[in-house]
Amino acid sequence: MVTESAKVSTASSGTDSRGTGVAPADGGASAQERRAATGDTPPTAAPPFEVGMFESRGVRLYYEIHGQGPRVLVFTHGILLDSNMNRRLAVDLAAAGNRVILLDLPGHGLSEKPRRASFHRMDTYARHVVNLLDHLGIDRAVIGGVSLGGNVSLLVAAQAPERIQGLVIEMPVLEWAVPAAAVTFLPLLLAVHFARPAVRLVAEVFRRLPRTGYGALDSVMNSLSSDPKETAAVLHGVLAGPIAPTVDERRTVAVPTLVIGHRSDRIHPFHDAEQLARRVPEARLMQANSLFELRVRPARLTAEIAALLDAAWSPDAGDERSVG
């Protein structure tokens, strides 16, 4: 069930205390505006974009729309992060003629943060992405994301293949990542359970810190500002449910797909990216220079994503349908 809970509105390029890109309510100059006045504009500074809220499966979710037109990309963030980390990518792709929609998944960013693990299964997240398409009247879209968002995109392709025009999967977390993911997230889960006062104190400190205007850094700061009960619910739900389609389901994905992997950490092993690219029939593998390339030096990878969008939306890409 999808219902509209807030109309889409135009936001300014200023940054609020959560780094959302929405101008301060009191009308005062934001950090970005002050930097722009001195000529020191950060690379994530953006022209106005639209923001909105909608209700999906009983949860209110936040989204942003960058650009206009029928070539739609829905892109989602990594675990415990938010849309700030992908705003530079959205601005750049919008400038190339695409409409890019960033979604904060439940428990993340400016979306509602249920404290029950059942709200945070990846397969449930995938249903929210489809509900966002329904809410915006979009028939088909390229779906993508980084890490958690990439896995959610694969699940969208398995659940609703008729809604997928293409896929952009950055740093998938698949079978080879399981041991490292367990070693990484289990201590974090224990901390938010058994060291809750200390974690809450850290969160309070980060909530008070001004945001920088640099999307990826602000996304991390927002993550560290989260209440430990909210973080625990996300980790429980993500670890308890399915993390990706089966190998057989991956082989049925029949749309242009770009898989981006790197060799910098064990949670996102390059072998997972290689195996995914081999199993998805129309997939192409791209090796990133590092975990941070798309956030710090994005030009090369952004060009590859733009090329994927060109291929996905070309008249030869199959049964292209009009979108809202």
N, C-alpha and C positions, 0 to 999 in steps of 0.2 A: 504494500500500500504506500502510495506517495501522495502527499498533500503539500500545497504551498504554504509556507509559514512566513515568508517575507519576500517582498518584491525585490527584483534586482535593481540596484542603484549604482550610480557612477561614483567611484571613489577617486580621491586625489592621489598624487604620487607621494605624499608625505607618509611618515611611518609612525604608528602609534606604539604604545609600550609593549605590545606583543609582536611588533614588526610586521603588521599585516599589510601595510601600504595604504591604510585609511587615515585621513587627516585627523589630528587631535580634535576632540569635541569642543574644546574651549577656544578654538580658533588661533591658538598660539603657533608660532613658527616651529616646525618639527626639526629634528636634527638634520634630515636630508635637505630641507629648505635652507637651513643656515649654511650647510656645506655648498649648496648650489650657488648661494649668494657670493661666496668667496672663491668660486671656481673649482672647488674640490669635491666634485660630484662623484659619489661611489658608482661602481659599475652596475649596481643593481637598480639605480634610479630609473623609474619607469614613467611613461605617460599615463594619463588616467585609464583605469580599467574598471570593469563592473564586478560587483560582489553581490552575493545573494545567500539566502538560507532556504532550505527545504526540509521537509520531514520525510524520512524513509524508515519504515519498519519501527516506528515509534521513537526515532532519534533525530534530533535537529542537526543538520549538517551544513557546513560553510563551504562555499565555492567561489572561485574567481573566474572571470572570462576576459581573456586578452585577445584583441583582434576581432575580426568579423569574417563572414563568408562561410561557404559550405564545406571547406576542408578542415575538419574538426579533429583535434587531438585532445584526449583526456589523459592527464598525467598525474600520478600520485607519488607521494613521498615515501621515505623510509620509516622504519619503526621508531616510534616516540618522537618523530620530527614533524614537520608541517609544510605547508605550501611555500613558505619563505625560501626553502632550499631550491625550489625550481622556478622562482619568479624570473630570474635572468633568462633562463631558457625560454620561458613563455613569451617574454618581451621580444627576444630575438626572432623566434619563430613567427610571432604575430607580425613583425615587420616584414617578413617574407611572404605574407599573404595568407597565413593560416589563422584559424580560430583555436586558441589553446585554453582549455579549461583545467584549472587546478582544483582538486578536491581535498579537503581535510577529512580523513577517515575518522570514525568514532574514536573518542579518546585522544585525539590529536588536534593541535592548533586551536582554532576557534569553534570547532564542532563540539557538540555535547559530549560529555565524558562519563558514560555509565560506569558504575563500579562493580559490575557483574561480568565475569569472564565470558559468559555466553554471548555477549554483544560483540566480542572481539575476535571471533573465529575468522580466518582469512576467507573462507567460502561465503560467510555473511558479508564481509567487506565487499566481495565481488558483486553481490546482489545490490549493494548500495550504488555501485558504479552504474549498473544497468538502470536502477531507479533514477539516477541523475539524468541519464539520457532521456528517459521517459518524461521527467519533469521539464526538461528543456525542449522537448519535442524533436529530438534528434534520432533519426532512424538508424544510422550507422556512423561509427567513428573509429579512428585509430586510437587504440588504448595502449597506455604505457606507464612506466614507473620505474623507480629505483629501489632495489633490494625488496623490502616488503611490497612496495608498489608494483614491482615487476612480477612478483609471484601472484599478487591479486589480479594483474592483467591476464596472466595465463589462465587463472580460474574463470575470469570473465569469458575468455575464448572457449573454455570447456562448457560453461553453463549456457552461454547465449551466442553461439558462433554466427548466427544471422545478423548480429549487431556489430560485428567486427570488420573493419576495413583494412586494418593492418595492426602490427604490434611493435612496440619499442620496449625492449626488456634490458634494463641496465642492472648489472650485478645480481643475477638471479641467485637465490639461495635454495639449492636442491640437495640431492643425496650426499654429495661429497662434503657438504657444509655442516652436516648434522653434528659431528663431534665438536667442532670449534664453536658452533652456535650454542651447544649445551654448556660448554666451559665458560662462554662469555655471559650468557643470560641467566644461568642458574645463580651465580653469585649476586647479580643485580636483583633477581627475584628475592633471594634471601635477605638482601639489604633492605628492600622496601618493606619486607615483613617484620624483620627482627631488629632493625636499626631505624625504625620509622621516625622517632623524634629528631635524630641527626639529619636524616634525609629531608624532613619537613623544614628544618632550619636552613639547610642549603637552598631549598626551593624558595623560601621566603626571601633570602638574600638576592637570588637571581631575579625574582619578580620585581624587586625594587631597582634593579640596574637599568639604565636607559639602553635602548636598542641602538645598534650601530648603523643600520641601513644596508649592511651587507647580508644578503639573504641567507646563505648557508650558516654564517655565524649566529645570526638572530634565531634561526631554526634550532640550533643547539641550545642557545640560551633559553628559549621557550620550553624545550624539553626538560632542562634542569629546573625549570620553575614549576613543574607539575607536582601535584599532590601525590605522595607515595601510594595512596590507595588507588588512585587512577592509574598510575604506572603499573601497579601489581595486577590490576584487572586486565590491562592490555597484554602484559607478558603471559599471564595465565591463559587467556583466550587464544593468543597466537600459537603458543606452544602446544595447546591441547587439541586444536583442530587440524585438518589437512593443510599442508603448506603449498601444494602444487597439484596439478592434474597428474594422472598416471602417465607412464611412458607411452602406452597405447593412445591415450587421449592427445598427447603432444604431437604424435605422428599424424593426427587428423586435422591439425591447424592448417588451413588452406588460404592464408593471406600473406602478403609481403611482411617480413619480420626482420627487424634489426636487433641483434643480440650484442650488447656491449659488456665486455668483461675486462678484468685486469688481474695482475699477479701480485697485488700488494698485501692481501690479508687472507686469512683462512676462512673467515665467515663467507666470503664471496670467492671461492676457488675458481680459477680460470677453467679448470676441468669441467665444472658445472656448465659454464657458458659454452664451452666447446661441444659438450654432449647435447645441450639443448639445440644449438645451431645445426647439429647433424640430424637430429630427429624431426625438427620442424621443416617440412619440405621446401618452403620458399624462404628460409632464413639465411641471413648473411651475418658472419661474425666479425666484430670490430674490437680490436684490443686497445683499451685506454692506457695511457701512459702511467696513470696512477688513480687512486681512489678519488682524488680531488680535481682531476682534469676538467670535468664538465662544469665545476663550480668556480675554478680559479682561472683556467686558460681554456675557455669553452669553444673557441672558434672552430677547431678541427672537428670535434664531435657534433657540434651543433649543425655543421654543414652536412654531416652524414645523416643526422636525423631529418634534416630538411629534404635530403635526397630520398629518404625512405617515404616521407610524406608525398613527394612528387610521384613516386612509383605507385603508392597505394591509391592515390586519387587520380591517376591517369585513366583515360577512357579504356585502356587495354587491361586494366587491373581486374576485370571480371564484371560482375553485375553491380555496377555502381548505382547507388540509389541516392535520391536527393535527401538532404537533411534540413532540419528546421533552422 
